[in-house]
């Protein structure tokens, strides 16, 4: 889990970071990873 989190580093966007934090807490790292790919 930590490895995936390290690979999926969000950009310096406060809203995105906040979304990542909420998503990580609620659904897990995988959703954050998908979110990051979707944003890019």
PDB file of N, CA, C and O in Angstrom:
ATOM      1  N   UNK A   1       0.833  -1.202   0.000  1.00  0.00           N
ATOM      2  CA  UNK A   1       0.000   0.000   0.000  1.00  0.00           C
ATOM      3  C   UNK A   1       0.875   1.261   0.000  1.00  0.00           C
ATOM      4  O   UNK A   1       0.601   2.215  -0.728  1.00  0.00           O
ATOM      5  N   UNK A   2       1.919   1.252   0.818  1.00  0.00           N
ATOM      6  CA  UNK A   2       2.776   2.423   0.884  1.00  0.00           C
ATOM      7  C   UNK A   2       3.480   2.651  -0.450  1.00  0.00           C
ATOM      8  O   UNK A   2       3.686   3.789  -0.871  1.00  0.00           O
ATOM      9  N   UNK A   3       3.846   1.554  -1.104  1.00  0.00           N
ATOM     10  CA  UNK A   3       4.528   1.651  -2.384  1.00  0.00           C
ATOM     11  C   UNK A   3       3.642   2.346  -3.407  1.00  0.00           C
ATOM     12  O   UNK A   3       4.089   3.257  -4.104  1.00  0.00           O
ATOM     13  N   UNK A   4       2.381   1.918  -3.499  1.00  0.00           N
ATOM     14  CA  UNK A   4       1.451   2.540  -4.440  1.00  0.00           C
ATOM     15  C   UNK A   4       1.284   4.021  -4.125  1.00  0.00           C
ATOM     16  O   UNK A   4       1.220   4.852  -5.030  1.00  0.00           O
ATOM     17  N   UNK A   5       1.214   4.344  -2.836  1.00  0.00           N
ATOM     18  CA  UNK A   5       1.041   5.738  -2.437  1.00  0.00           C
ATOM     19  C   UNK A   5       2.237   6.579  -2.876  1.00  0.00           C
ATOM     20  O   UNK A   5       2.078   7.727  -3.291  1.00  0.00           O
ATOM     21  N   UNK A   6       3.434   6.001  -2.780  1.00  0.00           N
ATOM     22  CA  UNK A   6       4.636   6.725  -3.185  1.00  0.00           C
ATOM     23  C   UNK A   6       4.673   6.935  -4.690  1.00  0.00           C
ATOM     24  O   UNK A   6       5.116   7.982  -5.162  1.00  0.00           O
ATOM     25  N   UNK A   7       4.209   5.942  -5.446  1.00  0.00           N
ATOM     26  CA  UNK A   7       4.186   6.058  -6.904  1.00  0.00           C
ATOM     27  C   UNK A   7       3.196   7.138  -7.325  1.00  0.00           C
ATOM     28  O   UNK A   7       3.448   7.883  -8.272  1.00  0.00           O
ATOM     29  N   UNK A   8       2.075   7.220  -6.620  1.00  0.00           N
ATOM     30  CA  UNK A   8       1.024   8.163  -6.984  1.00  0.00           C
ATOM     31  C   UNK A   8       1.187   9.465  -6.209  1.00  0.00           C
ATOM     32  O   UNK A   8       0.459   9.728  -5.252  1.00  0.00           O
ATOM     33  N   UNK A   9       2.155  10.279  -6.638  1.00  0.00           N
ATOM     34  CA  UNK A   9       2.367  11.562  -5.959  1.00  0.00           C
ATOM     35  C   UNK A   9       1.523  12.634  -6.659  1.00  0.00           C
ATOM     36  O   UNK A   9       1.699  12.876  -7.854  1.00  0.00           O
ATOM     37  N   UNK A  10       0.618  13.270  -5.927  1.00  0.00           N
ATOM     38  CA  UNK A  10      -0.255  14.282  -6.514  1.00  0.00           C
ATOM     39  C   UNK A  10       0.499  15.572  -6.827  1.00  0.00           C
ATOM     40  O   UNK A  10       1.525  15.848  -6.206  1.00  0.00           O
ATOM     41  N   UNK A  11       0.010  16.362  -7.772  1.00  0.00           N
ATOM     42  CA  UNK A  11       0.615  17.660  -8.068  1.00  0.00           C
ATOM     43  C   UNK A  11       0.403  18.631  -6.918  1.00  0.00           C
ATOM     44  O   UNK A  11      -0.337  18.338  -5.979  1.00  0.00           O
ATOM     45  N   UNK A  12       1.052  19.786  -6.992  1.00  0.00           N
ATOM     46  CA  UNK A  12       0.948  20.765  -5.913  1.00  0.00           C
ATOM     47  C   UNK A  12      -0.377  21.526  -6.019  1.00  0.00           C
ATOM     48  O   UNK A  12      -0.407  22.748  -6.169  1.00  0.00           O
ATOM     49  N   UNK A  13      -1.461  20.769  -5.936  1.00  0.00           N
ATOM     50  CA  UNK A  13      -2.790  21.366  -6.006  1.00  0.00           C
ATOM     51  C   UNK A  13      -3.516  21.058  -4.708  1.00  0.00           C
ATOM     52  O   UNK A  13      -3.763  19.894  -4.391  1.00  0.00           O
ATOM     53  N   UNK A  14      -3.861  22.102  -3.951  1.00  0.00           N
ATOM     54  CA  UNK A  14      -4.442  21.913  -2.620  1.00  0.00           C
ATOM     55  C   UNK A  14      -5.711  21.073  -2.695  1.00  0.00           C
ATOM     56  O   UNK A  14      -5.897  20.153  -1.899  1.00  0.00           O
ATOM     57  N   UNK A  15      -6.589  21.387  -3.657  1.00  0.00           N
ATOM     58  CA  UNK A  15      -7.845  20.656  -3.769  1.00  0.00           C
ATOM     59  C   UNK A  15      -7.579  19.187  -4.090  1.00  0.00           C
ATOM     60  O   UNK A  15      -8.214  18.301  -3.518  1.00  0.00           O
ATOM     61  N   UNK A  16      -6.651  18.931  -4.993  1.00  0.00           N
ATOM     62  CA  UNK A  16      -6.342  17.553  -5.361  1.00  0.00           C
ATOM     63  C   UNK A  16      -5.750  16.796  -4.183  1.00  0.00           C
ATOM     64  O   UNK A  16      -6.102  15.642  -3.940  1.00  0.00           O
ATOM     65  N   UNK A  17      -4.847  17.446  -3.451  1.00  0.00           N
ATOM     66  CA  UNK A  17      -4.240  16.811  -2.285  1.00  0.00           C
ATOM     67  C   UNK A  17      -5.305  16.491  -1.251  1.00  0.00           C
ATOM     68  O   UNK A  17      -5.295  15.412  -0.658  1.00  0.00           O
ATOM     69  N   UNK A  18      -6.230  17.431  -1.029  1.00  0.00           N
ATOM     70  CA  UNK A  18      -7.308  17.212  -0.080  1.00  0.00           C
ATOM     71  C   UNK A  18      -8.178  16.047  -0.544  1.00  0.00           C
ATOM     72  O   UNK A  18      -8.567  15.198   0.258  1.00  0.00           O
ATOM     73  N   UNK A  19      -8.482  16.010  -1.846  1.00  0.00           N
ATOM     74  CA  UNK A  19      -9.278  14.913  -2.394  1.00  0.00           C
ATOM     75  C   UNK A  19      -8.542  13.594  -2.210  1.00  0.00           C
ATOM     76  O   UNK A  19      -9.148  12.588  -1.841  1.00  0.00           O
ATOM     77  N   UNK A  20      -7.233  13.593  -2.467  1.00  0.00           N
ATOM     78  CA  UNK A  20      -6.430  12.381  -2.281  1.00  0.00           C
ATOM     79  C   UNK A  20      -6.510  11.902  -0.838  1.00  0.00           C
ATOM     80  O   UNK A  20      -6.695  10.712  -0.581  1.00  0.00           O
ATOM     81  N   UNK A  21      -6.372  12.820   0.091  1.00  0.00           N
ATOM     82  CA  UNK A  21      -6.387  12.467   1.513  1.00  0.00           C
ATOM     83  C   UNK A  21      -7.734  11.859   1.890  1.00  0.00           C
ATOM     84  O   UNK A  21      -7.785  10.832   2.568  1.00  0.00           O
ATOM     85  N   UNK A  22      -8.820  12.485   1.455  1.00  0.00           N
ATOM     86  CA  UNK A  22     -10.164  11.983   1.764  1.00  0.00           C
ATOM     87  C   UNK A  22     -10.372  10.619   1.103  1.00  0.00           C
ATOM     88  O   UNK A  22     -10.875   9.687   1.731  1.00  0.00           O
ATOM     89  N   UNK A  23      -9.982  10.511  -0.172  1.00  0.00           N
ATOM     90  CA  UNK A  23     -10.178   9.257  -0.900  1.00  0.00           C
ATOM     91  C   UNK A  23      -9.365   8.131  -0.266  1.00  0.00           C
ATOM     92  O   UNK A  23      -9.844   7.002  -0.158  1.00  0.00           O
ATOM     93  N   UNK A  24      -8.140   8.437   0.151  1.00  0.00           N
ATOM     94  CA  UNK A  24      -7.284   7.427   0.776  1.00  0.00           C
ATOM     95  C   UNK A  24      -7.924   6.914   2.057  1.00  0.00           C
ATOM     96  O   UNK A  24      -7.925   5.712   2.324  1.00  0.00           O
ATOM     97  N   UNK A  25      -8.469   7.834   2.846  1.00  0.00           N
ATOM     98  CA  UNK A  25      -9.074   7.442   4.118  1.00  0.00           C
ATOM     99  C   UNK A  25     -10.345   6.618   3.883  1.00  0.00           C
ATOM    100  O   UNK A  25     -10.608   5.671   4.625  1.00  0.00           O
ATOM    101  N   UNK A  26     -11.128   6.963   2.869  1.00  0.00           N
ATOM    102  CA  UNK A  26     -12.430   6.333   2.692  1.00  0.00           C
ATOM    103  C   UNK A  26     -12.346   5.047   1.871  1.00  0.00           C
ATOM    104  O   UNK A  26     -12.979   4.051   2.221  1.00  0.00           O
ATOM    105  N   UNK A  27     -11.574   5.057   0.785  1.00  0.00           N
ATOM    106  CA  UNK A  27     -11.622   3.948  -0.166  1.00  0.00           C
ATOM    107  C   UNK A  27     -10.300   3.211  -0.329  1.00  0.00           C
ATOM    108  O   UNK A  27     -10.283   2.076  -0.806  1.00  0.00           O
ATOM    109  N   UNK A  28      -9.194   3.836   0.060  1.00  0.00           N
ATOM    110  CA  UNK A  28      -7.915   3.158  -0.094  1.00  0.00           C
ATOM    111  C   UNK A  28      -7.053   3.778  -1.176  1.00  0.00           C
ATOM    112  O   UNK A  28      -7.491   4.666  -1.908  1.00  0.00           O
ATOM    113  N   UNK A  29      -5.818   3.296  -1.268  1.00  0.00           N
ATOM    114  CA  UNK A  29      -4.814   3.907  -2.143  1.00  0.00           C
ATOM    115  C   UNK A  29      -5.150   3.697  -3.620  1.00  0.00           C
ATOM    116  O   UNK A  29      -4.838   4.552  -4.450  1.00  0.00           O
ATOM    117  N   UNK A  30      -5.780   2.574  -3.955  1.00  0.00           N
ATOM    118  CA  UNK A  30      -6.056   2.258  -5.355  1.00  0.00           C
ATOM    119  C   UNK A  30      -6.880   3.357  -6.018  1.00  0.00           C
ATOM    120  O   UNK A  30      -6.593   3.755  -7.147  1.00  0.00           O
ATOM    121  N   UNK A  31      -7.911   3.851  -5.316  1.00  0.00           N
ATOM    122  CA  UNK A  31      -8.741   4.914  -5.864  1.00  0.00           C
ATOM    123  C   UNK A  31      -7.945   6.189  -6.095  1.00  0.00           C
ATOM    124  O   UNK A  31      -8.163   6.895  -7.079  1.00  0.00           O
ATOM    125  N   UNK A  32      -7.020   6.482  -5.186  1.00  0.00           N
ATOM    126  CA  UNK A  32      -6.168   7.651  -5.351  1.00  0.00           C
ATOM    127  C   UNK A  32      -5.309   7.487  -6.597  1.00  0.00           C
ATOM    128  O   UNK A  32      -5.128   8.434  -7.363  1.00  0.00           O
ATOM    129  N   UNK A  33      -4.787   6.298  -6.795  1.00  0.00           N
ATOM    130  CA  UNK A  33      -3.961   6.016  -7.958  1.00  0.00           C
ATOM    131  C   UNK A  33      -4.745   6.251  -9.246  1.00  0.00           C
ATOM    132  O   UNK A  33      -4.245   6.887 -10.173  1.00  0.00           O
ATOM    133  N   UNK A  34      -5.991   5.732  -9.304  1.00  0.00           N
ATOM    134  CA  UNK A  34      -6.849   5.916 -10.470  1.00  0.00           C
ATOM    135  C   UNK A  34      -7.162   7.396 -10.662  1.00  0.00           C
ATOM    136  O   UNK A  34      -7.157   7.898 -11.786  1.00  0.00           O
ATOM    137  N   UNK A  35      -7.432   8.088  -9.559  1.00  0.00           N
ATOM    138  CA  UNK A  35      -7.703   9.526  -9.620  1.00  0.00           C
ATOM    139  C   UNK A  35      -6.521  10.271 -10.227  1.00  0.00           C
ATOM    140  O   UNK A  35      -6.691  11.139 -11.083  1.00  0.00           O
ATOM    141  N   UNK A  36      -5.325   9.922  -9.774  1.00  0.00           N
ATOM    142  CA  UNK A  36      -4.126  10.588 -10.261  1.00  0.00           C
ATOM    143  C   UNK A  36      -3.962  10.365 -11.764  1.00  0.00           C
ATOM    144  O   UNK A  36      -3.640  11.302 -12.494  1.00  0.00           O
ATOM    145  N   UNK A  37      -4.181   9.135 -12.235  1.00  0.00           N
ATOM    146  CA  UNK A  37      -4.083   8.826 -13.662  1.00  0.00           C
ATOM    147  C   UNK A  37      -5.142   9.611 -14.442  1.00  0.00           C
ATOM    148  O   UNK A  37      -4.870  10.131 -15.524  1.00  0.00           O
ATOM    149  N   UNK A  38      -6.358   9.691 -13.875  1.00  0.00           N
ATOM    150  CA  UNK A  38      -7.456  10.393 -14.543  1.00  0.00           C
ATOM    151  C   UNK A  38      -7.143  11.880 -14.696  1.00  0.00           C
ATOM    152  O   UNK A  38      -7.412  12.475 -15.740  1.00  0.00           O
ATOM    153  N   UNK A  39      -6.573  12.470 -13.652  1.00  0.00           N
ATOM    154  CA  UNK A  39      -6.228  13.898 -13.689  1.00  0.00           C
ATOM    155  C   UNK A  39      -5.179  14.155 -14.767  1.00  0.00           C
ATOM    156  O   UNK A  39      -5.279  15.125 -15.519  1.00  0.00           O
ATOM    157  N   UNK A  40      -4.170  13.281 -14.839  1.00  0.00           N
ATOM    158  CA  UNK A  40      -3.109  13.462 -15.824  1.00  0.00           C
ATOM    159  C   UNK A  40      -3.615  13.106 -17.213  1.00  0.00           C
ATOM    160  O   UNK A  40      -2.865  13.195 -18.185  1.00  0.00           O
TER     161      UNK A  40
END
